[in-house]
Amino acid sequence: MKDVVEILAKALVDQPDKVIVNMIEKDKSCLIELKVAPEDMGKVIGKQGRIAKAIRTVAKAAAARQRKKVTVEIV
């Protein structure tokens, strides 16, 4: 799941070397924190949050295979 979010984020931004993805796991859930450069924040969020929602949807689909719940936060 972490790899999926990282690949998607690096493909969207202008500075892929500044993309940082942290994953905090618990029993049946995990939290994925996505950090990007401030000037790339708009590209990751998108208009009305559409790209952020799409990233969350893909991460949830990857987590469903492992029967876990996932939350993606853009920091």
Backbone hydrogen bonds, N-H to C=O, Kabsch-Sander energy under -0.5 kcal/mol:
donor,donor_aa,acceptor,acceptor_aa,energy
5,V,1,M,-2.1
6,E,2,K,-2.2
7,I,3,D,-2.5
8,L,4,V,-2.2
9,A,5,V,-2.4
10,K,6,E,-2.4
11,A,7,I,-1.5
12,L,8,L,-1.0
12,L,9,A,-0.6
13,V,9,A,-1.7
18,K,15,Q,-1.6
19,V,16,P,-1.2
20,I,18,K,-0.5
20,I,35,K,-2.7
22,N,33,E,-2.3
24,I,31,L,-3.0
25,E,23,M,-0.6
26,K,29,S,-3.0
30,C,69,K,-2.0
31,L,24,I,-2.8
32,I,71,T,-3.2
33,E,22,N,-2.8
33,E,31,L,-0.6
34,L,32,I,-0.5
34,L,73,E,-3.1
35,K,20,I,-2.9
35,K,33,E,-0.5
40,D,37,A,-1.6
41,M,37,A,-0.5
41,M,38,P,-1.0
44,V,40,D,-1.5
45,I,41,M,-2.1
46,G,42,G,-2.6
49,G,46,G,-1.6
50,R,47,K,-1.6
51,I,45,I,-0.8
52,A,45,I,-1.7
53,K,49,G,-2.1
54,A,50,R,-1.9
55,I,51,I,-2.4
56,R,52,A,-2.2
57,T,53,K,-2.2
58,V,54,A,-2.2
59,A,55,I,-2.2
60,K,56,R,-2.4
61,A,57,T,-1.9
62,A,58,V,-2.0
63,A,59,A,-2.1
64,A,60,K,-1.7
65,R,61,A,-0.8
66,Q,62,A,-0.5
66,Q,63,A,-0.7
67,R,64,A,-0.9
68,K,63,A,-2.1
69,K,28,K,-2.3
71,T,30,C,-1.9
73,E,32,I,-2.9
73,E,71,T,-0.5
75,V,34,L,-2.6
75,V,73,E,-0.7
